Amino acid sequence: MSEDTEKTEDATPERRRKAREEGQFPRARDSGAVVGTIAVLLTIGGLGASFWGLLRTFTRRCFSEGLAFRGAGLEYLGRELLSVLAAATLPVAAAAAVGGILAGIAEAGFHPNFDLAAPKFERLDPIAKLGQMLSPKAALANIALSLMRVAVVALVTYSILKGDFNLLARLSRAPVSAAAAQILDVMLRLALWATLSLAVLTGVDYVNSWFRHENQIKMSIQDIKDELKSQEGSPQVKARQRARARELLRKGLRKGVKEASVIVTNPTHIAIALRYRPAEGAPVVTAKGYDDVAQHIKELAKDFDVPIVENKPLARALAEKVKVGKVIPMDLFVAVAEVLAFVYRARRRGLRA
């Protein structure tokens, strides 16, 4: 294999963009579930008192107003039960949904692509899927990660239950409300610590996925050359390049005109900005342009209060002979000196050139 075809180079921004459009990006398989679970536990922790109050109030009504419920019929009882369940479960479900969505956006970014939702029969190819499932490297990584999940959850469960075992054993003699509250507290702590432990494993899984993804999207030198060739003909790339060139031109013109001592014009088709500083020894062309650019130079000159002098032969000669940033040639010294002298005299008299 030649060096040009070996995939040793990091992916370009264009290659990363195409990979993301195709749904290829680093991800952790349990990220959505873990973030959703944490969101649910935080919601229960924040609204647990109100949930418990709703259930307790409804339970008491069922026992104290049993006859009233029976007379109202099953339809009324069903509505009451559904309202309580909705008030208790909808915030939890919303938290889980928002957590899962945010986890997906954090991994993939917000790039809606409905083409990925369209059915593609190649995705249903059992041979390709079977090859992925039977890959020794992938299978080993999946088994190791699954065993780590089981071990971590088991360790967390053992640690929490070991510390609270004596307390849980005495709950049989405690009031029902106190026992339920204590059991709920243990369950929430168990769920929270187990979820946080799984979050650490999810982070490890994401890092592993990131390294795999980076290796998969590496490019060869030939790939980069081909990409550059294809981009040269892209209308979008050309438009961005033209816009960038226009922006750089505007910035350069603005700086050049601001530094200028005088603008020599044609008067409509050419504009040359000249800067004269005694320390530099000779005048320097700081900006020049034709037609629309020339008009823009004159507009900038008015904004910066730079004098404009019409001299057709000198403007044509400067445009043809001198590049921006270069000093004027010897044969134009006299003509430029006359223009500068005219500008200085006008300034001393308080007049505009």
Backbone hydrogen bonds in HBPLUS format (Angstrom, degrees):
<---DONOR---> <-ACCEPTOR-->    atom                        ^
c    i                          cat <-CA-CA->   ^        H-A-AA   ^      H-
h    n   atom  resd res      DA  || num        DHA   H-A  angle D-A-AA Bond
n    s   type  num  typ     dist DA aas  dist angle  dist       angle   num
A0005-THR N   A0002-SER O   3.21 MM   3  5.59 143.8  2.35 104.6 113.7     1
A0222-GLN N   A0004-ASP O   2.96 MM 218  5.31 163.6  1.99 150.5 145.0     2
A0008-THR N   A0006-GLU O   2.96 MM   2  5.72 122.1  2.30 111.5  95.2     3
A0009-GLU N   A0219-MET O   2.85 MM 210  5.09 154.6  1.91 168.7 165.0     4
A0219-MET N   A0009-GLU O   2.87 MM 210  5.09 164.3  1.90 146.1 150.2     5
A0016-ARG N   A0012-THR O   2.98 MM   4  6.32 157.2  2.03 156.2 162.9     6
A0017-ARG N   A0013-PRO O   2.93 MM   4  6.11 152.0  2.01 143.0 150.9     7
A0018-LYS N   A0014-GLU O   3.00 MM   4  6.26 161.6  2.04 150.4 154.4     8
A0019-ALA N   A0015-ARG O   2.99 MM   4  6.15 157.0  2.04 144.7 151.5     9
A0020-ARG N   A0016-ARG O   2.94 MM   4  6.15 157.1  2.00 148.4 154.0    10
A0021-GLU N   A0017-ARG O   2.95 MM   4  6.21 155.8  2.01 147.5 154.4    11
A0022-GLU N   A0018-LYS O   3.03 MM   4  6.27 139.7  2.20 141.8 152.2    12
A0022-GLU N   A0019-ALA O   3.18 MM   3  5.10 126.2  2.49  91.6 105.3    13
A0024-GLN N   A0019-ALA O   2.73 MM   5  4.99 159.7  1.77 154.9 148.6    14
A0023-GLY N   A0020-ARG O   2.94 MM   3  4.94 159.1  1.98 105.9 111.0    15
A0031-SER N   A0028-ALA O   3.26 MM   3  5.34 169.8  2.27 110.9 113.5    16
A0034-VAL N   A0030-ASP O   2.87 MM   4  5.96 164.8  1.89 159.1 163.5    17
A0035-VAL N   A0031-SER O   2.94 MM   4  6.04 174.2  1.95 155.8 157.8    18
A0036-GLY N   A0032-GLY O   2.90 MM   4  5.87 156.9  1.95 142.2 149.8    19
A0037-THR N   A0033-ALA O   2.87 MM   4  5.97 153.1  1.94 142.8 150.2    20
A0038-ILE N   A0034-VAL O   2.93 MM   4  6.21 160.3  1.97 152.1 157.2    21
A0039-ALA N   A0035-VAL O   2.95 MM   4  6.18 158.1  2.00 148.2 154.2    22
A0040-VAL N   A0036-GLY O   2.94 MM   4  6.19 151.4  2.02 144.7 152.7    23
A0041-LEU N   A0037-THR O   2.90 MM   4  6.16 164.4  1.92 155.1 158.5    24
A0042-LEU N   A0038-ILE O   2.92 MM   4  6.12 159.3  1.97 150.4 156.1    25
A0043-THR N   A0039-ALA O   2.95 MM   4  6.12 150.9  2.04 141.5 149.8    26
A0044-ILE N   A0040-VAL O   2.84 MM   4  6.13 161.8  1.87 154.3 159.3    27
A0045-GLY N   A0041-LEU O   2.81 MM   4  5.98 157.1  1.87 144.9 152.1    28
A0046-GLY N   A0042-LEU O   2.91 MM   4  6.06 148.6  2.01 142.0 149.9    29
A0047-LEU N   A0043-THR O   2.79 MM   4  5.87 157.2  1.84 152.4 158.8    30
A0048-GLY N   A0044-ILE O   2.59 MM   4  4.76 109.8  2.07 139.7 146.4    31
A0051-PHE N   A0047-LEU O   2.97 MM   4  6.26 159.8  2.01 157.8 164.3    32
A0052-TRP N   A0048-GLY O   2.86 MM   4  6.04 168.1  1.87 154.4 157.7    33
A0053-GLY N   A0049-ALA O   2.91 MM   4  6.08 148.3  2.01 140.6 150.0    34
A0054-LEU N   A0050-SER O   2.95 MM   4  6.20 155.6  2.01 147.7 153.2    35
A0055-LEU N   A0051-PHE O   3.04 MM   4  6.38 170.1  2.05 159.2 160.4    36
A0056-ARG N   A0052-TRP O   2.93 MM   4  6.00 159.7  1.97 146.8 153.1    37
A0057-THR N   A0053-GLY O   2.90 MM   4  5.96 162.0  1.93 147.6 152.7    38
A0058-PHE N   A0054-LEU O   2.95 MM   4  6.16 163.6  1.98 151.7 156.4    39
A0059-THR N   A0055-LEU O   2.89 MM   4  6.03 158.7  1.94 146.7 153.0    40
A0060-ARG N   A0056-ARG O   2.95 MM   4  6.13 164.7  1.97 150.8 154.6    41
A0061-ARG N   A0057-THR O   2.99 MM   4  6.21 153.4  2.07 144.9 152.5    42
A0062-CYS N   A0058-PHE O   2.94 MM   4  6.22 150.3  2.03 145.9 154.0    43
A0063-PHE N   A0059-THR O   3.14 MM   4  6.50 149.6  2.23 148.0 155.4    44
A0064-SER N   A0060-ARG O   2.74 MM   4  5.86 166.2  1.75 156.3 161.1    45
A0065-GLU N   A0061-ARG O   2.71 MM   4  5.20 148.7  1.81 136.1 144.0    46
A0069-PHE N   A0065-GLU O   2.94 MM   4  6.27 158.1  1.99 157.3 163.3    47
A0070-ARG N   A0066-GLY O   2.91 MM   4  6.17 156.5  1.96 147.7 154.7    48
A0071-GLY N   A0067-LEU O   2.90 MM   4  6.14 155.3  1.96 147.9 154.1    49
A0072-ALA N   A0068-ALA O   3.01 MM   4  6.19 141.1  2.16 140.2 150.7    50
A0073-GLY N   A0069-PHE O   3.21 MM   4  6.46 128.4  2.49 141.7 153.1    51
A0077-LEU N   A0073-GLY O   3.35 MM   4  6.63 165.9  2.37 148.0 151.9    52
A0078-GLY N   A0074-LEU O   2.77 MM   4  5.88 155.0  1.83 148.4 155.6    53
A0079-ARG N   A0075-GLU O   3.02 MM   4  6.29 154.9  2.08 145.0 151.0    54
A0080-GLU N   A0076-TYR O   3.02 MM   4  6.29 162.0  2.06 151.7 156.4    55
A0081-LEU N   A0077-LEU O   2.93 MM   4  6.13 161.5  1.96 149.3 154.7    56
A0082-LEU N   A0078-GLY O   2.88 MM   4  6.04 160.9  1.92 149.8 155.2    57
A0083-SER N   A0079-ARG O   2.94 MM   4  6.12 155.3  2.01 147.5 154.0    58
A0084-VAL N   A0080-GLU O   3.09 MM   4  6.36 157.2  2.15 148.1 153.6    59
A0085-LEU N   A0081-LEU O   2.92 MM   4  6.15 166.9  1.94 153.5 157.4    60
A0086-ALA N   A0082-LEU O   2.79 MM   4  5.88 156.6  1.85 146.6 153.4    61
A0087-ALA N   A0083-SER O   2.99 MM   4  6.11 160.7  2.03 142.9 148.1    62
A0088-ALA N   A0084-VAL O   3.03 MM   4  6.22 140.4  2.19 142.3 153.2    63
A0089-THR N   A0085-LEU O   2.80 MM   4  5.87 147.9  1.90 149.3 157.8    64
A0090-LEU N   A0086-ALA O   2.91 MM   4  5.41 162.8  1.94 142.2 147.2    65
A0093-ALA N   A0089-THR O   2.81 MM   4  6.05 164.2  1.84 161.3 166.1    66
A0094-ALA N   A0090-LEU O   2.82 MM   4  5.96 161.9  1.86 155.4 160.4    67
A0095-ALA N   A0091-PRO O   2.95 MM   4  6.09 154.7  2.01 140.9 147.7    68
A0096-ALA N   A0092-VAL O   2.97 MM   4  6.26 157.9  2.02 149.9 155.7    69
A0097-ALA N   A0093-ALA O   2.92 MM   4  6.17 160.9  1.96 150.3 155.5    70
A0098-VAL N   A0094-ALA O   2.89 MM   4  6.06 168.6  1.90 154.1 157.2    71
A0099-GLY N   A0095-ALA O   2.90 MM   4  5.98 160.6  1.94 146.6 152.6    72
A0100-GLY N   A0096-ALA O   2.95 MM   4  6.14 161.7  1.98 148.6 153.3    73
A0101-ILE N   A0097-ALA O   2.96 MM   4  6.17 159.0  2.01 150.6 156.4    74
A0102-LEU N   A0098-VAL O   2.89 MM   4  6.06 165.9  1.91 153.4 157.3    75
A0103-ALA N   A0099-GLY O   2.98 MM   4  6.16 152.5  2.06 145.3 152.9    76
A0104-GLY N   A0100-GLY O   3.05 MM   4  6.30 154.6  2.12 143.4 150.0    77
A0105-ILE N   A0101-ILE O   2.90 MM   4  6.23 158.4  1.94 153.5 159.6    78
A0106-ALA N   A0102-LEU O   2.86 MM   4  6.01 154.5  1.92 145.2 152.5    79
A0107-GLU N   A0103-ALA O   3.12 MM   4  6.36 146.3  2.24 142.4 150.3    80
A0108-ALA N   A0104-GLY O   2.82 MM   4  5.94 174.1  1.82 157.8 159.8    81
A0109-GLY N   A0105-ILE O   2.56 MM   4  4.46 140.0  1.72 126.6 135.8    82
A0116-LEU N   A0113-ASN O   3.27 MM   3  5.99 149.9  2.36 113.5 119.4    83
A0117-ALA N   A0114-PHE O   3.08 MM   3  5.21 139.9  2.25  98.4 109.7    84
A0118-ALA N   A0115-ASP O   3.18 MM   3  5.28 147.4  2.29  99.2 108.6    85
A0123-ARG N   A0120-LYS O   3.06 MM   3  5.70 149.5  2.15 113.0 121.3    86
A0124-LEU N   A0121-PHE O   2.94 MM   3  5.22 144.2  2.07 104.3 115.1    87
A0125-ASP N   A0122-GLU O   3.26 MM   3  5.21 162.2  2.30 103.2 105.6    88
A0129-LYS N   A0125-ASP O   3.29 MM   4  6.53 169.2  2.30 152.1 155.3    89
A0130-LEU N   A0126-PRO O   2.77 MM   4  5.80 152.6  1.84 142.1 150.5    90
A0131-GLY N   A0127-ILE O   2.89 MM   4  6.12 149.7  1.98 144.9 153.1    91
A0132-GLN N   A0128-ALA O   3.05 MM   4  6.38 151.7  2.13 146.2 153.3    92
A0133-MET N   A0129-LYS O   2.91 MM   4  6.18 156.2  1.97 148.7 155.5    93
A0134-LEU N   A0130-LEU O   2.90 MM   4  6.02 151.2  1.99 146.9 154.2    94
A0135-SER N   A0132-GLN O   3.39 MM   3  5.26 161.2  2.43  97.6 102.8    95
A0139-ALA N   A0135-SER O   2.79 MM   4  5.90 166.6  1.81 163.3 168.0    96
A0140-LEU N   A0136-PRO O   2.90 MM   4  5.95 158.1  1.95 144.9 150.7    97
A0141-ALA N   A0137-LYS O   3.08 MM   4  6.29 157.4  2.14 144.4 150.5    98
A0142-ASN N   A0138-ALA O   2.92 MM   4  6.15 159.7  1.96 151.3 156.8    99
A0143-ILE N   A0139-ALA O   2.91 MM   4  6.09 162.9  1.94 151.3 155.9   100
A0144-ALA N   A0140-LEU O   2.94 MM   4  6.07 165.1  1.97 148.2 152.7   101
A0145-LEU N   A0141-ALA O   2.96 MM   4  6.10 158.8  2.01 146.5 152.4   102
A0146-SER N   A0142-ASN O   2.91 MM   4  6.07 159.0  1.95 148.7 154.7   103
A0147-LEU N   A0143-ILE O   2.91 MM   4  6.11 163.2  1.94 153.4 157.8   104
A0148-MET N   A0144-ALA O   2.99 MM   4  6.16 150.7  2.08 141.5 149.9   105
A0149-ARG N   A0145-LEU O   2.96 MM   4  6.24 150.4  2.04 145.0 152.8   106
A0150-VAL N   A0146-SER O   3.04 MM   4  6.36 167.8  2.05 154.6 156.4   107
A0151-ALA N   A0147-LEU O   2.89 MM   4  6.04 162.4  1.92 148.5 154.0   108
A0152-VAL N   A0148-MET O   2.89 MM   4  5.97 161.9  1.92 148.2 153.1   109
A0153-VAL N   A0149-ARG O   2.98 MM   4  6.16 174.3  1.98 158.7 160.3   110
A0154-ALA N   A0150-VAL O   2.92 MM   4  5.98 159.2  1.97 146.9 153.6   111
A0155-LEU N   A0151-ALA O   2.92 MM   4  6.05 156.7  1.98 146.1 152.4   112
A0156-VAL N   A0152-VAL O   2.94 MM   4  6.18 163.7  1.97 154.4 158.5   113
A0157-THR N   A0153-VAL O   2.90 MM   4  6.03 165.6  1.92 150.3 154.9   114
A0158-TYR N   A0154-ALA O   2.92 MM   4  6.05 162.3  1.95 147.7 152.8   115
A0159-SER N   A0155-LEU O   2.97 MM   4  6.13 160.6  2.01 147.6 152.9   116
A0160-ILE N   A0156-VAL O   3.03 MM   4  6.24 167.3  2.05 156.2 158.7   117
A0161-LEU N   A0157-THR O   2.95 MM   4  6.00 170.1  1.96 155.0 158.1   118
A0162-LYS N   A0158-TYR O   2.90 MM   4  5.77 149.8  1.99 142.1 150.6   119
A0163-GLY N   A0159-SER O   3.32 MM   4  6.45 155.0  2.38 138.8 144.0   120
A0164-ASP N   A0160-ILE O   3.13 MM   4  6.37 145.8  2.25 146.6 156.2   121
A0165-PHE N   A0161-LEU O   2.79 MM   4  5.35 107.5  2.33 142.1 153.5   122
A0168-LEU N   A0164-ASP O   2.91 MM   4  6.12 162.9  1.94 157.5 162.2   123
A0169-ALA N   A0165-PHE O   2.88 MM   4  6.10 149.5  1.97 149.9 158.8   124
A0170-ARG N   A0166-ASN O   3.28 MM   4  6.53 137.0  2.48 140.1 149.3   125
A0170-ARG N   A0167-LEU O   3.20 MM   3  5.37 135.0  2.42  99.8 111.1   126
A0171-LEU N   A0168-LEU O   3.23 MM   3  5.26 158.1  2.28 102.0 108.6   127
A0173-ARG N   A0170-ARG O   3.23 MM   3  6.02 162.6  2.26 119.6 123.6   128
A0174-ALA N   A0171-LEU O   3.07 MM   3  4.92 157.9  2.12 101.0 107.9   129
A0179-ALA N   A0175-PRO O   2.88 MM   4  6.07 162.9  1.91 157.4 162.8   130
A0180-ALA N   A0176-VAL O   2.84 MM   4  5.99 160.7  1.88 151.7 157.0   131
A0181-ALA N   A0177-SER O   2.96 MM   4  6.13 157.9  2.00 145.4 151.6   132
A0182-GLN N   A0178-ALA O   2.97 MM   4  6.16 155.7  2.03 145.9 152.3   133
A0183-ILE N   A0179-ALA O   2.92 MM   4  6.12 163.0  1.95 150.6 155.4   134
A0184-LEU N   A0180-ALA O   2.88 MM   4  6.02 159.1  1.93 146.8 153.1   135
A0185-ASP N   A0181-ALA O   2.97 MM   4  6.16 151.2  2.05 141.8 149.4   136
A0186-VAL N   A0182-GLN O   3.01 MM   4  6.32 159.3  2.06 150.8 155.4   137
A0187-MET N   A0183-ILE O   2.91 MM   4  6.14 161.9  1.94 152.2 157.5   138
A0188-LEU N   A0184-LEU O   2.91 MM   4  6.10 158.1  1.96 149.1 154.7   139
A0189-ARG N   A0185-ASP O   3.04 MM   4  6.24 164.1  2.06 149.1 153.3   140
A0190-LEU N   A0186-VAL O   2.85 MM   4  6.02 157.6  1.90 148.5 155.6   141
A0191-ALA N   A0187-MET O   2.85 MM   4  6.03 163.2  1.87 149.4 154.0   142
A0192-LEU N   A0188-LEU O   2.82 MM   4  5.95 160.8  1.86 150.1 155.8   143
A0193-TRP N   A0189-ARG O   2.99 MM   4  6.07 174.6  1.99 151.7 153.3   144
A0194-ALA N   A0190-LEU O   3.01 MM   4  6.02 157.5  2.06 145.1 152.2   145
A0195-THR N   A0191-ALA O   2.90 MM   4  5.95 153.8  1.97 142.4 149.9   146
A0196-LEU N   A0192-LEU O   2.91 MM   4  6.14 158.3  1.95 149.5 155.6   147
A0197-SER N   A0193-TRP O   2.97 MM   4  6.11 151.7  2.05 141.4 149.0   148
A0198-LEU N   A0194-ALA O   2.96 MM   4  6.23 153.5  2.03 143.0 150.4   149
A0199-ALA N   A0195-THR O   2.81 MM   4  6.08 136.9  1.99 140.6 153.7   150
A0200-VAL N   A0196-LEU O   3.17 MM   4  6.54 144.1  2.31 141.5 148.7   151
A0201-LEU N   A0197-SER O   3.27 MM   4  6.70 156.3  2.33 144.2 149.9   152
A0202-THR N   A0198-LEU O   2.79 MM   4  6.06 146.6  1.90 143.9 154.3   153
A0203-GLY N   A0199-ALA O   2.91 MM   4  6.22 148.1  2.01 143.4 151.3   154
A0204-VAL N   A0200-VAL O   3.03 MM   4  6.43 151.3  2.12 144.8 152.6   155
A0205-ASP N   A0201-LEU O   2.84 MM   4  6.13 156.9  1.89 148.2 154.9   156
A0206-TYR N   A0202-THR O   2.84 MM   4  6.10 149.4  1.93 145.9 154.4   157
A0207-VAL N   A0203-GLY O   2.99 MM   4  6.26 161.4  2.02 149.4 153.6   158
A0208-ASN N   A0204-VAL O   2.99 MM   4  6.24 161.0  2.02 150.0 155.4   159
A0209-SER N   A0205-ASP O   2.88 MM   4  6.11 153.1  1.95 144.0 152.0   160
A0210-TRP N   A0206-TYR O   2.76 MM   4  6.03 147.9  1.87 149.1 158.7   161
A0211-PHE N   A0207-VAL O   3.07 MM   4  6.38 160.4  2.11 151.9 155.2   162
A0212-ARG N   A0208-ASN O   3.07 MM   4  6.35 160.5  2.11 146.9 152.5   163
A0213-HIS N   A0209-SER O   2.84 MM   4  6.00 159.8  1.88 148.1 154.1   164
A0214-GLU N   A0210-TRP O   2.90 MM   4  6.12 160.8  1.94 150.8 155.8   165
A0215-ASN N   A0211-PHE O   3.08 MM   4  6.32 154.7  2.14 146.1 152.3   166
A0216-GLN N   A0212-ARG O   2.93 MM   4  6.17 149.9  2.02 147.2 156.2   167
A0217-ILE N   A0213-HIS O   3.04 MM   4  6.28 149.8  2.14 153.6 159.9   168
A0223-ASP N   A0220-SER O   3.08 MM   3  5.05 117.0  2.50  93.4 108.5   169
A0224-ILE N   A0220-SER O   3.11 MM   4  6.50 156.1  2.17 150.9 156.3   170
A0225-LYS N   A0221-ILE O   3.02 MM   4  6.31 156.1  2.08 145.7 152.3   171
A0226-ASP N   A0222-GLN O   2.88 MM   4  6.13 163.2  1.91 153.2 157.4   172
A0227-GLU N   A0223-ASP O   2.91 MM   4  6.13 152.8  1.98 146.3 154.1   173
A0228-LEU N   A0224-ILE O   2.98 MM   4  6.22 158.0  2.03 148.8 154.0   174
A0229-LYS N   A0225-LYS O   2.99 MM   4  6.28 155.8  2.05 149.7 156.4   175
A0230-SER N   A0226-ASP O   2.97 MM   4  6.22 158.1  2.02 148.0 153.7   176
A0231-GLN N   A0227-GLU O   2.91 MM   4  6.11 149.6  2.00 146.7 155.4   177
A0232-GLU N   A0228-LEU O   3.05 MM   4  6.24 139.7  2.22 141.7 151.2   178
A0234-SER N   A0231-GLN O   3.03 MM   3  4.91 160.1  2.07 102.4 108.8   179
A0238-LYS N   A0234-SER O   2.99 MM   4  6.24 165.0  2.01 155.9 160.2   180
A0239-ALA N   A0235-PRO O   2.86 MM   4  6.00 154.5  1.92 145.6 152.8   181
A0240-ARG N   A0236-GLN O   2.95 MM   4  6.22 157.2  2.00 148.0 153.9   182
A0241-GLN N   A0237-VAL O   2.86 MM   4  6.13 155.0  1.92 149.2 156.6   183
A0242-ARG N   A0238-LYS O   2.85 MM   4  6.08 158.7  1.90 150.1 155.6   184
A0243-ALA N   A0239-ALA O   2.91 MM   4  6.10 160.6  1.95 148.0 153.6   185
A0244-ARG N   A0240-ARG O   2.87 MM   4  6.04 155.0  1.93 144.6 151.8   186
A0245-ALA N   A0241-GLN O   2.83 MM   4  6.06 155.3  1.89 146.1 153.3   187
A0246-ARG N   A0242-ARG O   2.85 MM   4  6.11 158.4  1.90 150.7 156.3   188
A0247-GLU N   A0243-ALA O   2.97 MM   4  6.18 156.4  2.03 145.3 151.8   189
A0248-LEU N   A0244-ARG O   2.94 MM   4  6.20 161.8  1.97 151.2 155.9   190
A0249-LEU N   A0245-ALA O   2.83 MM   4  6.03 153.8  1.90 146.4 154.4   191
A0250-ARG N   A0246-ARG O   2.86 MM   4  6.12 159.0  1.90 149.9 155.0   192
A0251-LYS N   A0247-GLU O   2.98 MM   4  6.24 161.8  2.02 149.3 154.2   193
A0252-GLY N   A0248-LEU O   2.85 MM   4  6.05 160.6  1.89 149.0 154.7   194
A0253-LEU N   A0249-LEU O   2.83 MM   4  6.00 161.9  1.87 153.5 158.3   195
A0254-ARG N   A0250-ARG O   2.93 MM   4  6.04 161.7  1.96 147.4 152.8   196
A0255-LYS N   A0251-LYS O   3.05 MM   4  6.25 163.7  2.08 148.9 152.8   197
A0256-GLY N   A0252-GLY O   2.88 MM   4  6.01 162.3  1.91 148.7 154.4   198
A0257-VAL N   A0253-LEU O   2.83 MM   4  5.94 164.2  1.86 155.5 158.8   199
A0258-LYS N   A0254-ARG O   3.02 MM   4  6.06 156.1  2.08 142.1 149.2   200
A0259-GLU N   A0255-LYS O   3.15 MM   4  6.34 145.2  2.28 143.7 151.6   201
A0260-ALA N   A0257-VAL O   3.10 MM   3  4.99 143.3  2.24  96.8 107.8   202
A0261-SER N   A0274-LEU O   2.59 MM  13  5.81 164.8  1.61 147.1 151.5   203
A0262-VAL N   A0274-LEU O   3.21 MM  12  5.48 152.1  2.29 149.3 153.7   204
A0274-LEU N   A0262-VAL O   2.90 MM  12  5.48 175.6  1.90 170.7 172.0   205
A0263-ILE N   A0307-PRO O   2.85 MM  44  6.22 146.8  1.96 152.9 163.1   206
A0309-VAL N   A0263-ILE O   2.74 MM  46  6.05 168.5  1.76 169.7 172.7   207
A0264-VAL N   A0272-ILE O   2.76 MM   8  5.06 158.2  1.81 154.3 155.5   208
A0272-ILE N   A0264-VAL O   2.75 MM   8  5.06 158.5  1.79 149.5 157.1   209
A0265-THR N   A0309-VAL O   2.96 MM  44  6.26 155.1  2.02 149.5 154.8   210
A0311-ASN N   A0265-THR O   3.06 MM  46  5.97 165.1  2.09 152.3 154.1   211
A0266-ASN N   A0270-ILE O   3.02 MM   4  4.94 137.3  2.20 145.3 141.0   212
A0291-ASP N   A0269-HIS O   2.84 MM  22  4.44 149.0  1.94 118.9 124.9   213
A0271-ALA N   A0289-GLY O   3.12 MM  18  5.61 146.3  2.24 157.6 159.2   214
A0289-GLY N   A0271-ALA O   3.08 MM  18  5.61 143.7  2.22 150.5 159.9   215
A0273-ALA N   A0287-ALA O   2.72 MM  14  4.97 177.8  1.72 155.3 154.7   216
A0286-THR N   A0273-ALA O   2.87 MM  13  5.48 151.9  1.95 140.2 148.7   217
A0275-ARG N   A0284-VAL O   2.79 MM   9  5.19 162.0  1.82 152.8 159.2   218
A0284-VAL N   A0275-ARG O   2.83 MM   9  5.19 158.5  1.87 147.4 154.3   219
A0280-GLU N   A0277-ARG O   2.79 MM   3  5.39 146.0  1.90 120.6 130.7   220
A0281-GLY N   A0278-PRO O   3.22 MM   3  5.36 146.5  2.34 102.8 112.1   221
A0328-ILE N   A0283-PRO O   3.14 MM  45  6.15 150.0  2.23 155.8 157.5   222
A0285-VAL N   A0326-LYS O   3.04 MM  41  5.88 166.0  2.06 163.2 159.6   223
A0325-GLY N   A0285-VAL O   2.60 MM  40  5.49 174.4  1.60 168.2 170.0   224
A0293-VAL N   A0290-TYR O   3.04 MM   3  5.33 132.0  2.28 149.1 135.9   225
A0294-ALA N   A0291-ASP O   3.04 MM   3  5.10 114.9  2.48  96.1 112.2   226
A0295-GLN N   A0291-ASP O   2.97 MM   4  6.36 154.3  2.04 153.8 161.1   227
A0296-HIS N   A0292-ASP O   2.96 MM   4  6.24 151.8  2.04 143.9 151.9   228
A0297-ILE N   A0293-VAL O   2.89 MM   4  6.19 150.5  1.98 148.0 155.9   229
A0298-LYS N   A0294-ALA O   3.06 MM   4  6.38 156.2  2.12 148.6 154.3   230
A0299-GLU N   A0295-GLN O   2.98 MM   4  6.29 149.8  2.07 145.6 154.1   231
A0300-LEU N   A0296-HIS O   2.95 MM   4  6.23 158.2  1.99 149.2 154.7   232
A0301-ALA N   A0297-ILE O   2.89 MM   4  6.13 150.7  1.97 144.8 153.6   233
A0302-LYS N   A0298-LYS O   3.08 MM   4  6.36 149.3  2.18 142.8 149.4   234
A0303-ASP N   A0299-GLU O   3.09 MM   4  6.44 151.1  2.18 143.0 151.0   235
A0304-PHE N   A0300-LEU O   2.92 MM   4  6.22 152.0  1.99 153.3 160.6   236
A0305-ASP N   A0301-ALA O   2.86 MM   4  5.73 103.0  2.46 134.4 151.4   237
A0306-VAL N   A0301-ALA O   2.78 MM   5  4.77 165.9  1.80 142.9 146.2   238
A0305-ASP N   A0302-LYS O   3.34 MM   3  4.92 156.6  2.40  92.9  99.4   239
A0315-ALA N   A0311-ASN O   2.89 MM   4  5.98 160.9  1.92 159.0 165.3   240
A0316-ARG N   A0312-LYS O   3.00 MM   4  6.20 165.0  2.02 159.3 162.3   241
A0317-ALA N   A0313-PRO O   2.99 MM   4  6.16 161.0  2.03 148.3 153.9   242
A0318-LEU N   A0314-LEU O   2.90 MM   4  6.04 164.5  1.93 153.3 157.2   243
A0319-ALA N   A0315-ALA O   3.01 MM   4  6.11 159.1  2.05 145.4 151.4   244
A0320-GLU N   A0316-ARG O   3.04 MM   4  6.21 150.8  2.12 146.6 153.7   245
A0321-LYS N   A0317-ALA O   2.97 MM   4  6.00 158.6  2.02 151.3 156.8   246
A0322-VAL N   A0318-LEU O   3.07 MM   4  5.43 160.6  2.11 141.6 145.2   247
A0326-LYS N   A0323-LYS O   3.14 MM   3  5.63 156.8  2.19 137.5 136.7   248
A0332-LEU N   A0329-PRO O   3.12 MM   3  5.73 161.6  2.15 116.3 122.1   249
A0333-PHE N   A0330-MET O   3.06 MM   3  5.30 165.9  2.08 113.1 117.5   250
A0336-VAL N   A0332-LEU O   3.00 MM   4  6.15 167.8  2.01 158.7 162.4   251
A0337-ALA N   A0333-PHE O   2.78 MM   4  5.90 155.9  1.84 150.5 158.2   252
A0338-GLU N   A0334-VAL O   3.00 MM   4  6.23 152.3  2.07 148.3 154.7   253
A0339-VAL N   A0335-ALA O   3.19 MM   4  6.52 154.5  2.26 143.7 149.9   254
A0340-LEU N   A0336-VAL O   2.91 MM   4  6.20 164.3  1.93 156.3 160.3   255
A0341-ALA N   A0337-ALA O   2.84 MM   4  5.99 157.2  1.89 147.7 154.5   256
A0342-PHE N   A0338-GLU O   2.95 MM   4  6.14 155.5  2.02 144.3 150.9   257
A0343-VAL N   A0339-VAL O   2.98 MM   4  6.29 153.3  2.06 147.0 154.2   258
A0344-TYR N   A0340-LEU O   2.91 MM   4  6.17 163.0  1.94 154.1 158.1   259
A0345-ARG N   A0341-ALA O   2.92 MM   4  6.12 159.1  1.97 150.4 156.1   260
A0346-ALA N   A0342-PHE O   3.01 MM   4  6.18 157.7  2.06 144.2 150.4   261
A0347-ARG N   A0343-VAL O   2.95 MM   4  6.19 151.8  2.04 147.0 155.0   262
A0348-ARG N   A0344-TYR O   2.96 MM   4  6.21 154.0  2.02 146.4 153.1   263
A0349-ARG N   A0345-ARG O   3.06 MM   4  6.33 144.6  2.19 143.5 152.9   264
A0351-LEU N   A0346-ALA O   2.72 MM   5  4.97 158.9  1.77 161.9 154.9   265
A0350-GLY N   A0347-ARG O   2.95 MM   3  4.88 150.7  2.04  97.7 107.1   266
